[in-house]
């Protein structure tokens, strides 16, 4: 299968998010939990296949973005689900993390992922409002 697997971030406990990007963007990406200590770079074909099978499609709160330079980003809604559509604009936002290279995380407060075009989400990449990459 033409998939690329990224380690999309880790919690303090080491639990991670594996993000499968399909070469054909129309085919849909997948995500899977990464056990603490699991290295995506060290997975053999069988381990990769097992992780892919355990994965699930993205939800409406997640979206892949591709920058003008080809960089792959993952946008994820943050905040309470019930706050969608501006009900609690101060409690929601979007976190945009580059998966294909080391870049600052973009945090956009009061933004609803479903209502925001890709270009608007990545427009802040060059603005010094991002936070350094972290494991949360």
Secondary structure, 3 states (H helix, E strand, C coil): CCEEEEEEEECCCCCEEEEEEECCHHHCCEEEEECCCCCHHHCCHHHHHHHHHHCEECCCCEEEEECCCCCEEEEEEECCHHHHHHCCHHHCEEEEEECCCCCCEEEEECCCHHHCCHHHHHHHHHCCCCECCCCC
